Amino acid sequence: MIPQQLIARKRDGHALSRLELEALLKGYLQGDVGDDQMAAFLMAVYFRGLDDSELETLVEVMLRSGDVLDRSDAPGPRVDKHSTGGVGDKVSIVLAPLAAEMGMIVPMMSGRSLGHTGGTLDKLESIPGFRTRMSLGRFNGILDSVGCAMIGQTDEIAPLDRRLYALRDVTATVPSLPLITASIMSKKLAESLDGLVLDVKVGSGAFLSRTEDARRLARAMVGVGRARGLAVTAVLSAMDRPLGRSVGNALEVRESVACLAGKGPDDLRDLVCELAGEMAVSSGLVLTLAEGRRRAADVLAGGGALERFRRLVRAQGGTLRLSRDDCGLPVAPMTKVVTANRGGVVAGIDPRAFGYGVIPLGGGRTRQDQDIDPGVGFELCARVGDRVSRGDPLAIVHGASPDDLFVGARVLEDAVKVADRLTVDPLPLVLERVVSG
């Protein structure tokens, strides 16, 4: 194998054979192909794509580069959910214990913040003591005792994906449909699942802003699962505004706890029930999505999912104080209410501005090795379509200093638009679904 020849062929739009692509990928994992050469290959894929055979090879080599999780002895179907990333997306924190309370086993492997999108691991680690790094043996033990566990990608699972993802992050090749597909599906296939539900975000706050691109990604991931006998459903959901009312790690955990108690924002609760219903269908626990939604809503209202989450937090070393308004989570020392400077209708809330706006407050990263302040962020007081008067609160900035409050207020002034009327209707919360078969 001569790497530059294979790179040139892909650059020029030709498909690589299975043996050629395997040799290139394994050579990179073993150190025979350098980062510079693999970066060039990733850029060629970004522009030229992969055909079905190449995608299958990439998924297979990523999957087999590490371990595959053993099946837990815990009773119940083994189901997971994955989101392509958004702003205010705290669904996983609610969904894992809810699905477990509904009778599923949920081995959830999550990620950290990337660009303007928040990361489930960062949110969970705002809970004092919560550990997201553990051995696979400990992970399976928590699955057996609690019914769900939430960790990051380990060194044992798809190590080739870890290396390629880091390279994609610094070479601007993250938004490549075949590379996204292979990255997500190799990790999910390693979880030995019975069913998988994908939440593919669409809109200005998503990595894929066009419905057409999100649909293509959904179909690609569903196709990979179908080829391997895994029941996969993809839901296209709105990310043209933040999900829920909170953006920021500890703030989003507090909102998740409220949802688990049967409260919280309607859009968060509705999407959680939609995805839990899909998980129940894919696992065979219910026959119809409507039945799954109803069952999810009943479980949320009953309080069992909140107790399940408390057990999960304790099993992973964390402490929650549910009797306190702040749940014992970090709280920013200062807040500032930003008000409307005119009357009218909230015509738009830019999720990407909020996602990037958390970073200068200290709640996000520009480098993966940075520590973050879990208490900072934003709370929305108004939603798209709400009518407001001059002086009405639009949002609250949570910051660590007066400078933070000033910066956060500027973000809000740019991100929340008040106009005479709505000029563009917001996307429906759930746009469509793509199902195996």
N, C-alpha and C positions, 0 to 999 in steps of 0.2 A: 504493500500500500504506500502510495506517495500522497500525503495529505493535500498538497497544493493542487494536484490534478483533480482530486475529488471536489475540492472547493471551487475550482474553475468550472467543472461540469455543472455543479448546482448553480453557480453564478450565471451560467449561460442558459439556464432553464431546463436542464436535463435531469431525469430521475436517476437516483443511485440504486443499485441493486441491494438486496438485503445484506449480502456479504460485504459489500463496500461500505454501507452505512454502519453496520456492526463493527467493522474494523476501525473506522474513524472514531466512533463513540468509545469503544473499549480502549483504543489507543490514548484517547484523552484521559480516561479514568486511570490508566496505568502510567501516565506521564510521558508517553511517546509522542503525543500531539500537544502543542503548547497552547496557552491561553490566547495568544495572538491569532493562531490558526483557527481555533474554535470560534473566536469572536468573528472572524471573517466568514466562517461557515454559517453562524447564526444570522449574520446580516444578509447573507445570500438567501437563507430560508425566509427571512422577513420579507424580502422582495419577491421571491419566486415561489414560496410555499412548499408544501410536501404533498405528494399524491397519497392515496389510501395505503398503498403498500409501505411507503416510507414512514408514514405516521404509525402504522402498526409496528414496524421495526423499532422506531424510537420509543414507543410505549413499552415494548417488550424488554429492550435493553435497559431502560430506566428502572423498570420493575425488578428485573433480575439482578440489578447491580447491588441489591441489598436483601434484607430479610423480608419475609411475608409473615404477618402476625398469625400466631396460632389461634384457633377458634377457642373462645372462652367456653367454659362449662356451664355458664349461666344460661337458664332457659330463656327462650324468646328469640325472634328474628333479629339479625344483626344489620342495622341500618345506619347510614350517616347522611349528612347534608353538607354541601359546600357552597359558599358564596364567592362570586368573582370579585367582590369588594365594592364598598360604597361608603358614604359618609353618614354617620349615625347608625350604622348597621350593627346592632347588638343582638341580632336574632339568635345566634348560636348559643348565647348564654342562657336564653330562655328555652330554646328548643331542645337542647340535650336532656335536661332533667324532665321536661314535659314528655318527650317521647319515651323516656325510660319509665315514667309513671304510667304511660299508656301500654306498657308491656314490651317495649323494644329494648335491645341492647345497642348502645350508641358509643362506638369507639371513635371519638371526634379528634381529628388531627388538624390543628389550626395554625395560622400564621401571625406575623407581626405587621405593624403598619408599613405601608408601601406607598410612597408618593403622598397623594392627598387622602388616601383611604386609611381608615383605622384598622387596627389588628386585634383580633380576639384575645391573643395571648397578652398583649399589653393591658387590655381591659381587665382580664382575670388577675393579672399580677398587681393591679391596684388594690386588690383585696389583701390585707396584711397577712403575710406568711404563705400565700397561695403559691404552690410550686407547679410549674408546667414542664419541667425537665425531670424525667425519671426513667428507670429501666423499663424495658418491655414487660418484664416479669411483674413489676409493681403496677404497671398500667393494667395488665390483665387481672391482677388481684382486685383493683378498684372496680373494674368492670363487673367482676363476679359479685362483689359486695354491694355496689351502689346501682349498677345497671347502666352507668355512663361514666366516661372519663374524658378529660380534655387536656391534651398535651400538644407540644410543638413537634415538628418533624425531628426524629432522632437521627443519630449517626448511622443507625442500622437500616433505616428505611430510605430507599431510593437515593443513595449518596450521589449518584450521577446527576439527579435532578437538583440537589443542593448546589453542586458546583455550576451547573448550567444556569440555574436561576440567578446566582450571584453575578455571573458574567452577563446575563441578559440585562440585569438591573443597571449595570454601568456602561452598557453599549446601546441603550435605547432600543432594545429589541423585545421588551416585555409585551407590547400589544400585537403579538403575532398569533393568529388563531391556531395553527398547528402546534406551536410551542406552548401556548396556554393549555391546549387540550392534553398534550402529552404530560405536562407537569402535573396537572390536576388528577388525571386518570391513573397515572402510575402510582401515585400515593394512595388513591382510594382503592385501587385494585389490591394493594398490599395489605389492606385492612381485612381482607377475607369477608366481604360483605354479602348479604342476601339482597340488599336494595340500596339505592343511592338516589338522593334528590339534589338537584343542582339549582341554585338560585342565581340566575344570570341577570345581572343588573343592566339597565338600559337608561341612558340619559346623560345629561351634562356632568353628573357627578360620578359616572361609571368610567371604566377604562374603555368600554365600547359605547359610544354615544348613540349610534344608529341602530334601530331595531333590526335592520337587515343583517348587520354584522353579528349582533347578539344571537339572532336566530341561527346563523351559520355555525357559530361556536356551539350552541346548544345541540344542534343536529350532529356535529362532529363528535361531541362527548357521548351523546346517547348511542351513536353508532359504534364507538369503541367499546362501550359497555355491552351492547347487544352482541357483538362479535365474540365476547368472552362469557356470555351467558348470564350477565348481571342485569337485573331489572333497573333501568335508569329512567328517571323523569326529570326534565328541565322545566323550570318555571321562569319566564321572563317577567321581572318586576321593576317597578319605577325607581329611578335614581335621578330624576330631574329636580329633586328637592331632598333635604336630609330626611332620613327615616326617624320617626319619633320627634322628640323635642330637645334631646340632649346630644351634644357633640363634645367628646372628651372622655377620658378613660373611666375615672371613678364616677363621673356624672352618668355615664351610660350604664354602669353596673347598678347604680341606684334605680335608674329607670327600668332596668331588667328585673330587679327585685319587685318593683311595683307591678310589672306585668305578670310575674309569677304569682302575685297575690290577687290576680284578677282585675287589676286596675291598669294604670298607665295609658299612653296614647292609643287611640283607636287604630291608627295605621300599623303600629308595631304589633298590637294584639291580633289584628286581622291577618297580617302576613305570617305571623307565627302559627296561627291556626291553619292557614292554607298549607304551609309547608309540613306541619305535623300531620295534616290529613293526607298529604301526598306520601309521606313516609309510611303511614299506616296502610295505605293502599298497596304500595310497593312491597311491603312485608307480608301482605296477606291477612292482616288483622281485621280489615274491613273490606267490603266489596266496592263501595263507591266513595268518591271524594267528599260528597256532601255528608255522608256518615262519618268520615274521618274528621272533617271540620267540626261537626257537632260534638264528637267525642273529645276532641282537643279542648274546645271551649268549656265543656263540662268539667274536665280535669283541672283546667286553670281556675275555674270558679270554686272548685272543691278544696284548694289549698295544698293538695298532695305534691304538686310539682315544686312548690316553694320549699316544702320539707325535704324533698329529694335533693334540691340544690344545696340546702344547708348541709346535708350529709356529704354531698360531693365536695363542698368547700372544706369541710373538716377532714375528709379522707385525703385531700391534697395539701393539707397543712395550713389552711387558711382559717381566718376568724371573721365572722360576720356578727354584728350586733343588731338584730332585726328589730329590737325594741326602740332603737334610736332612729331619728329621721335621716341621719347621714349613714346609717347602717355600720358605723365604725370605720367608714372609708375615708381616705384623705380628702381634706376640704381646703380649697384655696383661701388664703387669708383676706382677700379683698374681692368685692363685686361692684359692678357698675351697671345700672339699668340704662339701656339705650332706647330713646323714645322716637316716635314718628315726628318728623319736622313739618308734616302737612297731613291733611285728611285725605282719605281715598280708600282704595282697595290694595291689599298686599298682592301685587301682580307677579312677583317672582322672588324666590329664595335660592341663591346660587350655592349648591352643595359643595362645589369644588372650592369656592372662596372660603367656606367654613372649614373644609378639610385642610387646606393649606394654612388657614388662619390660626389653627391650633399650634402649628409648629413654632412660630416666633414667641408664643406664650410659654413654650417649653414642654408642651404636651405631645410633640411628635419629633421625628428625627430627620436630619439631613445626612447622617451617617448611621450605619447599623450598630455601631459600637457606643452610641450615645445613650446616656441615662435620660429619663423623661420625668416630668413633674405630673403625677397622675391626677392631681386635683383641679387642674386648669381646664378651661373650655368655655362652651357657650350653652345657654338654655334659651330656646325659642319661646316667646310668649304669644306669637301670632303665626298663623299658617297661611299658605297661599289661598286667596279668595276671601279672607277675613276683611271686614270693613273696619277701619281705624280712624280716629280723630287725632288732630295735632296734640302731641303730648302723651298719647297712649304708649305703653311699653311694647317694644318689638322683640327685645331679647335682653339677656343678662350676660355680661362678661364675668368669668371667674378667673382671677389672675393672682400673681404672687407679688406684684408691685404696682405703683401708680403708672409706671411706663407700660406695663402689660395692659392695664385697663385702657390706656390711651390707644395702644396698638389694636386691641380687641374692638374698641368702639369704631375705629376706622374701618376694620374688616366688616363690621355689621352695617355701617352706613353704605358701603359698596355692595354688600351681598343681599340686602333686603330692599326690594324696590316697591315703593308705594306710588300708585298711579290712579288716574281717574277711573280706569276700568281694566279688567283682564284683557290682555291682548292675545294670549295663548293659553288654551286650556291645559291644566296639568295632565300628565299621563295617568291612566288608570293604575291603581296599585299593582294589579296583576294583568299583564298584557295578553299573554298566551302561554300554552304549555306544549312541550314536545315530549312524546312518549315513545318508549321502545315498541317495536312491532311494525 
